[in-house]
Amino acid sequence: MQLTGIYPPLATPFVNQELALDLLAENVRNLAPTGLTGFVALGSNGELPALTEAEKLLVVDTVVANAPTDAQVFVGVSYESTKQALAFISQAAERGAHAALVLPPSYYKSALTPAVLRDYYVALADEADLPILIYNMPANTGINLGPDVAVPLAQHPCIIGLKDSSGNIVQITEIIRQTQDEDFAVMAGSASFLFTSLCVGASGGVAALANLAPRECVQLFEHFERGEMDSARELQYRLMAPNAAVTTRFGVAGLKAAMTLCGYHGGEPRHPLAPLPPDQHETVRSILAEARLLPDETKPPALAGSAAAKR
């Protein structure tokens, strides 16, 4: 499996706090023609911890059923035991997922040494029914998967890559440097450092911003691929403020509000997360307008050579 391009970690729509699979399906269908390589179901922005086990499987079913046949579907996995993770990966594989994006366990932090974490991922890769991508998200887990964990794991044939959301470009660079001879893809975990990560050898990005600005994220990647560095850099600058608004600044509530403003189904997060207050909603609107991301603003067309044109 070749990991390259842009993947949105899909938001999970709710109506009256209940899972809205029809709205999720429509989001996937509307995102599909924009040049994305694939989709991540049940990522951090999909409110994975707020879903029941049955709901998680329904989300996987919905994304797989509505994604284009040539799109890759990754499924987020977050459990505290190897047994739980393997069981869920097996069910996701049966439903047509292509790879598992796996957060480390994090509850017993003092016991989770680099050696223990490496053993966890190796145990999964040895037994799982799907290829494994390591997911480094220290802001949520409190655990950083640095080169001492990622580099040895890159040698495992069933561990195919890393999504790094740490924002530590030095760490990302070092992991890429030490794994460049392996069949191992490093993906930027945010649009905020997508261009910088591509410059040091990343193969693409898994970016929350791609839920509402998929064409712009794809365009940045394609500018880079064609060597149009000035254009890629300028687009990176334009996406910085909206990316911050839907990630670190306003979180899941901000992402969902921004999606709604951009014509997708965002809605409200699941309780206990609160919806965005009206004043912050207007701030998000202003940021999107300044970045020319609202539907009534001029948006860059899909590129003729993009994946969208091939579908």
N, C-alpha and C positions, 0 to 999 in steps of 0.2 A: 504494500500500500504506500503510495506516494503522498506525503503530507506537504502541501504547499497551498498558498493562497489564504483566503479569509473565511473564517467560520464564526457566526454569531452564537454566543451562549444564550439560547432562546429564553425569553421571559415566559413565565407560565401565567396565562390569564385566569382570573377568578371573577365570578359574578355572584354577589351576595355570599362571598367567602367559599363558594363551591367551584370546583374545577370546571373551566369552560373549554372543553375540547374542540368545539366548533370554531371558537375564536383562535385557538392555537393552530388549528388546521389552516384557517384563512391566513394567518400570519406567515406560515411556512410557504403557502402557495404564492403569496404576494412577494415574499423575499426571493423565491426561487429564480426569477428571471434577471436578477441583478448582478450575476457573475460570481456569486459565492461558490466556494468549492464544496461546502457541506454545512452541517448544522451540529450544534452540541445541545442535546436534550439533558435536562437535569443538572445544569451547571450551577454555579453560585448565584448567578442572576436569574436562574429558574426557580429559586427558592426551594432547592432540594431538601433542606432540613424540615421544611414545613409540610411536606407531602407524606401521605401514608404509603405503605408498600404497594397497595393496590393502585393508588393514584400514579405512582412512579411508572408502573408498567403501562398504564393507560396513556401516559405522556409519550413513552417510547413508541407504542403502537401508532399513535396519532402522527408523530413526526415521521416515522418510517413510511407510513401510508401516503403521506402528502408531499414528501420530498421527491425531487426528480430521481429517476432510476440511476443516474450517474453521479448523484450527490452522496458524499460520505456522511454517515450519521454516527456521531460519537455519543456515548452515554456517560453521564457523570456518576461516579461511585464514591460513596463516603460512608464507611463503616468502621467500627472499632475492632473487629476481628476478621481474620482471614476467611473463616468459614462463612460469615455473613456476606463478605464481598464476593466470594466465589459463587455463592448461591444466586446473588442478584445478577452477576455477569452472565451466568448460564441462562437465566431467563431473558435477559436483554439480547443475547445471541440468538435465541430461539425466535425472537421477534424481529430480527433482521438488522440489528445494530452492527456497525462495522468495527468499532474499537471502544475500549473503556478508558475514560479519563478519570484517573484514580487519585483522590486526595489521600494523604497519609492518615492513619489513626492519630488522635491527638489528646485523648482524655488523660491518659497516664503519661504525661509529658516527660517526667523525670526518668522514666524507664525507656523512652523512645530514643535511644542513642542512634548514631548513624548506622552502626552495625545492625541493630534491630530493624531499622527502617529499610535497609537494603535487603534484609532477609524477608521482610514483608512483601516487597515488590517481586523478589525472585520467586517466592512461594506462589504468588498470584500468577506470574508469567508462566511458571512450570505447569500449572493446572488449568488456567482459565480458558474458556472457549472463544475468547476474543484477544486480539493484540492489546497491549497495555501502553497507555500514555501516562507518564508521571505528571501530577498536577501540584505545582508549588504555589501555595496561597498563604504565606505566613501571616497576613493581616487577619485571616479568619481562623487558621489552625494554631497559630503561635509557634509553628515549626517551620524552619527554613530547610529546604532540600537543596543544599549547595553542591559544589563539585564532588565533595567526599561521598555523597550519596548518588548523584546522577551519573557521574562519569563511569564508575564500575558497572552500573546497571545498563549503560548503553551497549555493553558487549553482549547482552542477552538477546537472542534472535527474536523473541516475542515482545520485547520492550522497544517500541518503535519511536518514541519521542518524549518530549517534555513541553508542557505549557508552563511558562514561568511568569507569574503575576507579581513577583516581588518588586519589580521596578528597579532592581539593582543591575544596571547595565554592565558593571564590571563583572559581576557574577555570571550573567548571561554570556558575556564575551568569553570568559574563562571556560565555561562548560562547552561552548561551541568549539573553542580552540582545541580542547582535549578530546573531543568526540568527532572531529571532522573526518577521521578515517573510518568511522563506523556508519552503519545505515541507521542514522538516528537524527530525527528532526527536532530542532528547537523552535518553538512558537512563542512569539511575544504574547503575553497575557493581557495586553491592554493597547488600545489605539494611541495612548499617550506616548509610548516609546516604540511604536511600530517601525517608523523610519529608521531610528537609531539601531534597532535590533536587526533589521534587514541589512544595514550597512556592515554589521559584524558577522553576518552569515546566517541569521534566522531564515526559516523557510516560509514564514507567513505569520498570521496572527489569529488568536481567538479573542475577539474584541466585543465588549458589550455595546459599543457604539454602532456596530454593524446591525443591531436590531432596528435602528431607525435611520442610519445613514449607510446602507450597504454599498451603494454605488460609489460613494466617496471613499470608503475604506478599500474597496476593490481597485478604484482608480489610483489610489496612492501606491498600492502594491504593483499595479501594472506600469505606472510611471517608473518605478524603481527597476522593474524587470527589463524595461526598454532602455535603461540608462539615462532617463530624463530626471536627473537628480534635482535640478532647480525646481521643477514642477512638483516632484514628490515632496521636497522640503517645504514648499509654500503650502501645499495641501496639509501637511503635518501641522504647520503653524495654525491653519484655519480650524483644525479639528481639536486643538488642545482644550479650549474652554468648554465646548460641548461635551467632550469626553470626561473632563473633570466633573461636570455637572451631573452626569449620569452614573458616576462611579463614586469617587471619594467624597464629593461634596454633598450630594443628596441621596446617594445609595439607590436601592431597588425602587423606592418610591419615586425618585427622580427619573430613573430609567423608564418606568412605566408611564409617568406623566409625559415625558418627551416622546415616547412611542405614540401615544394618543395624539399629541400635537402634530406628529409627522404622518398621520393617517393609518397607523397600525393599531392593533388592539393591545393596549397596555393595561388600563384599569388601575385597580388598587392592589397593594400587596396583601398577603394573608396575615391576619391578626396573629401575634401582637404587633407586627410592623404597622405603622400608621401611614395613611396616605399623605401626600405632600400638601402642606397648608397653602391657602390661596396666594399669599404673598410670595412664597417660594415657587409656586407654579408660574407666576408671572415672571419671576427671575429666569426660570428655565426657558420660557417662551422668548424672552428678550435675547438670551444667549443663542438660542437656535436661529432666531431671525438674523442676528449679527453674523452668524456663520453661514447664512444662506442655506439652511437645511429645512426650513418649513416648506410645505407643499406649494405655497403660492409664491415662493422665491425661485429664481432661476437655478436649476440643478444641472450638474454635468451629465450629459447623456451617457448611456452604457457604451463602452468602447467596442468598436467593430470587431476587434480580435479577442474580446473577452469570452469567458465561458458562457455568459448569457446568450451571446450571438450563436453559440454552437448548439444550444438546446432547442 
